[in-house]
Amino acid sequence: MIAMKRRDFIKSVCAGSVAVLAPSWARSRPSAENAFKSVTLGKTGINTSFLSFGTGTNGSERQSKQTRLGLSAFVDFAQHVYENGVRFFDAADSYGSHSYLKEALRHIPREKVTLLSKIWNRPSDWADFTTAQAAVDRFRKELNVDMIDIILMHCMVEPDWTTRYRKTMDELSELKVKGVIRSYGASFHSVYALNAAIESDWPEILLARINNSGVNMDYEPETVVEMLKRARSLGKGVIGMKIFGGGKTKLEEQRESSLQYVIQSGAVDMMTIGFGSQAEFDDAKSRIQRITAKVN
């Protein structure tokens, strides 16, 4: 797959999506009224807000831009986005944000929000991964919750990841049966890994990079959009990330055009953004509501 010519890869992706008419649940977009209320992630039955509070900007080795705000500021920020309609919190072991969210959940009703976290199932200097069961049990203690809504395998890049990590995938499937998690999937930092996910029956949730400028993306935006639209037509829940290129898209017109592109693409069920301040969140909220009003 890696050796596939660029032109041939694009043709194969588009061929898989041509003439696929997405069902009504996959074609829906958030209206101005429900942009921060309820969308459904594919066929998972998980209803949540269109916008997620990302806690992992420049996140690695269990720290991120959001955790570096400090515990008190983080909790205030989480409460602010919740009070403004966000019902989804995006975490990961590598972000170090579990303990911060634990404190935030002292002030936010657990039953009102969707929690997502990610396991790092590879050898590394900081991660101590052994099994998905052990990782999720630790996550639940760190978050002080009985159940985590979504667990993803973090940062899939290998084109053969659906066979290479079969043991971890089977463990996550079993955790869903046990009721420890509600759904599972992976996040992607390679277009080849993303393509493998679309072709596989296993992942229920895909977290993929998408914006209109190609900043911090894995392929041309147009091709990624077609891939994600096909994933949605197959019933997979799609969450868009890197909407602002991981914080690299700073100009107002760039942020506006990227939000407009993603919202109008029909390629995602929802998006996650790692805001650095309440002002950044408030700005994005007003833009999303204005764009969705025009779309509808």
C-alpha positions in Angstrom: 0.0 0.0 0.0 2.8 2.4 0.9 4.3 1.8 -2.6 1.0 2.6 -4.3 1.4 5.6 -6.7 -0.3 8.8 -5.6 -2.6 8.9 -8.6 -3.7 5.3 -8.2 -4.4 5.7 -4.5 -6.6 8.7 -5.1 -8.5 6.8 -7.8 -9.0 3.8 -5.5 -10.3 6.0 -2.7 -12.7 7.8 -5.0 -13.9 4.6 -6.6 -14.9 3.4 -3.3 -17.1 6.4 -2.6 -18.6 7.0 -6.0 -22.3 6.3 -6.2 -22.5 5.7 -2.4 -25.6 7.5 -1.3 -25.2 8.3 2.4 -28.2 7.5 4.6 -30.0 10.4 6.2 -28.2 10.0 9.5 -24.8 10.3 7.7 -25.8 13.4 5.6 -27.1 15.5 8.5 -25.3 18.6 9.6 -25.8 20.5 12.8 -28.2 23.4 12.7 -27.6 26.7 14.3 -29.8 25.6 17.1 -28.2 22.3 17.8 -24.6 23.0 17.0 -23.7 22.4 20.6 -26.6 20.0 21.5 -26.9 16.6 19.9 -25.3 14.8 17.0 -25.1 11.0 16.6 -21.7 9.3 16.1 -22.4 6.9 13.2 -24.3 3.7 14.3 -22.9 3.8 17.9 -26.0 5.4 19.3 -23.8 7.9 21.1 -25.5 11.3 21.1 -23.3 14.2 22.0 -22.4 17.8 21.0 -21.1 18.8 17.6 -18.0 20.4 19.2 -15.6 18.7 21.6 -13.2 20.2 24.1 -9.8 18.8 23.1 -7.3 18.5 25.9 -4.2 17.5 23.9 -2.8 20.5 22.0 0.9 19.8 21.5 0.3 16.8 23.8 2.9 14.2 24.6 4.5 12.4 27.5 1.5 13.1 29.6 1.3 16.9 29.3 -0.4 19.3 26.9 -1.2 23.0 26.3 -4.4 22.5 28.3 -2.8 20.8 31.3 -0.1 23.5 31.4 -2.9 26.0 32.1 -2.9 24.6 35.6 -5.6 22.6 37.4 -7.8 25.6 38.5 -7.7 27.3 35.1 -8.4 24.0 33.4 -11.4 23.3 35.5 -12.8 26.8 35.0 -12.2 26.3 31.3 -14.0 23.0 31.2 -17.0 24.4 33.1 -17.1 27.3 30.7 -17.3 25.1 27.6 -19.9 22.9 29.3 -22.1 25.9 30.2 -21.9 26.9 26.6 -23.1 23.6 25.3 -20.1 21.3 24.9 -20.9 17.8 26.0 -17.8 16.0 24.8 -14.3 15.8 26.3 -11.4 14.5 24.3 -8.5 13.1 26.4 -5.6 10.6 26.1 -3.0 8.9 28.2 -0.3 10.9 26.4 -2.0 14.2 27.2 -1.9 13.7 31.0 -5.4 15.2 31.2 -7.3 12.4 33.1 -6.6 13.9 36.6 -7.7 17.3 35.3 -10.9 16.0 33.9 -11.5 14.1 37.1 -11.5 17.4 39.0 -13.7 19.0 36.3 -16.2 16.2 36.7 -16.7 17.2 40.3 -18.5 20.3 38.9 -20.0 18.8 35.7 -22.6 16.0 35.7 -20.9 12.8 34.4 -24.1 11.5 32.9 -24.4 14.7 30.7 -21.1 14.3 28.9 -19.3 11.9 26.6 -15.7 11.0 27.6 -13.2 9.8 25.0 -9.6 8.7 25.8 -6.8 7.0 23.9 -4.4 4.2 24.6 -0.8 4.2 23.4 -0.4 0.5 22.6 3.3 0.6 21.6 6.6 0.7 23.3 7.7 4.2 24.4 9.8 6.0 27.0 6.7 7.1 28.9 3.9 4.6 28.3 3.7 1.4 30.3 1.1 -0.3 28.1 0.6 -4.0 28.7 -3.1 -4.7 27.8 -6.1 -2.7 26.8 -7.9 -4.0 29.9 -5.1 -2.8 32.2 -5.0 0.6 30.5 -8.7 1.2 30.6 -8.9 0.1 34.3 -6.2 2.7 35.1 -8.0 5.4 33.0 -11.2 4.8 35.0 -9.4 5.2 38.3 -7.7 8.4 37.0 -11.0 9.8 35.8 -13.0 8.4 38.8 -15.6 6.9 36.5 -17.1 3.5 36.1 -17.4 3.6 32.3 -15.6 5.5 29.5 -17.7 6.2 26.5 -15.1 5.8 23.8 -11.6 4.3 23.8 -9.4 4.8 20.7 -6.1 3.3 19.7 -3.9 6.4 19.5 -2.0 7.6 16.4 -2.3 4.7 14.0 0.1 5.0 11.1 0.7 1.5 9.9 -1.2 0.3 6.8 -1.5 -3.1 8.4 -2.6 -1.9 11.9 -5.8 -3.9 11.7 -3.9 -7.1 11.7 -0.8 -6.0 13.6 -2.8 -4.9 16.7 -5.5 -7.5 16.5 -5.0 -8.5 20.1 -5.7 -5.0 21.4 -8.7 -4.7 19.1 -10.2 -7.9 20.4 -9.6 -6.7 24.0 -11.5 -3.5 23.3 -14.3 -5.4 21.7 -14.5 -7.5 24.9 -14.5 -4.4 27.1 -17.5 -3.1 25.1 -19.4 -6.4 25.7 -18.6 -6.1 29.4 -20.0 -2.5 29.5 -16.7 -0.9 30.5 -16.7 1.2 27.3 -19.5 2.1 24.9 -17.5 2.2 21.7 -14.0 1.9 20.2 -11.9 2.9 17.2 -8.7 4.7 16.5 -7.1 8.0 15.7 -5.0 8.4 12.5 -1.8 10.1 11.5 -1.4 8.3 8.1 -3.8 8.2 5.2 -2.9 4.5 4.7 -3.9 3.7 8.2 -7.1 5.6 7.7 -7.9 3.7 4.5 -7.3 0.4 6.3 -9.8 1.6 9.0 -12.5 2.3 6.4 -12.0 -1.1 4.8 -12.2 -2.9 8.2 -15.4 -3.8 10.0 -13.8 -3.3 13.4 -13.5 0.4 14.1 -16.7 2.2 15.1 -15.2 5.6 15.6 -12.5 7.3 13.4 -10.6 10.4 14.6 -9.0 12.0 11.6 -7.2 15.2 10.6 -9.2 17.6 8.4 -8.9 21.2 7.4 -8.9 23.2 4.1 -5.2 24.1 4.0 -3.6 20.7 4.5 -1.7 22.0 7.6 -0.8 19.0 9.8 -2.8 16.7 7.6 -1.9 13.3 6.1 -3.0 14.0 2.5 -4.8 16.5 0.3 -8.0 17.7 2.0 -10.2 16.8 -1.0 -9.1 13.1 -0.9 -9.4 12.9 2.9 -13.0 14.4 2.7 -14.0 11.7 0.2 -12.5 9.0 2.4 -14.4 10.3 5.5 -17.6 10.6 3.6 -17.3 7.0 2.6 -16.6 6.0 6.2 -19.8 7.8 7.3 -21.8 6.1 4.6 -20.6 2.8 6.1 -22.0 3.8 9.5 -18.7 4.7 11.1 -18.7 7.7 13.5 -16.2 10.4 12.3 -14.6 13.0 14.5 -12.6 15.7 12.8 -9.4 17.0 14.4 -6.7 19.5 13.5 -9.3 21.9 12.3 -6.9 24.8 13.0 -3.8 22.7 12.0 -2.9 22.0 15.6 -2.8 25.7 16.5 -0.8 26.7 13.4 -3.8 28.4 11.7 -3.9 31.7 13.5 -5.3 34.3 11.1 -9.0 35.0 11.5 -9.8 34.4 7.8 -8.0 31.1 7.9 -9.9 29.9 10.9 -13.2 31.0 9.4 -12.5 29.3 6.1 -11.4 26.0 7.8 -14.5 25.8 9.9 -16.7 26.5 6.9 -14.9 23.9 4.9 -15.2 21.2 7.5 -18.8 21.9 8.4 -19.9 22.1 4.8 -17.9 19.0 3.7 -20.4 16.4 5.1 -17.3 14.4 6.1 -17.6 14.5 9.9 -20.2 13.9 12.6 -18.5 16.3 14.9 -15.1 18.0 15.5 -12.7 18.4 18.4 -10.6 21.5 18.9 -7.9 22.1 21.5 -8.6 25.7 22.6 -5.9 27.6 24.5 -8.3 30.0 26.2 -11.9 30.8 26.8 -11.7 33.6 24.3 -10.6 31.2 21.6 -13.5 28.9 22.4 -16.0 31.8 22.4 -14.7 33.0 19.0 -15.0 29.5 17.5 -18.5 29.0 18.9 -19.8 32.2 17.4 -18.2 31.3 14.0 -19.6 27.7 14.0 -23.1 29.0 14.9 -22.9 31.6 12.1 -21.7 29.1 9.5 -24.2 26.4 10.4 -27.0 29.0 10.2 -25.9 29.8 6.6 -25.6 26.1 5.7 -29.2 25.4 6.9 
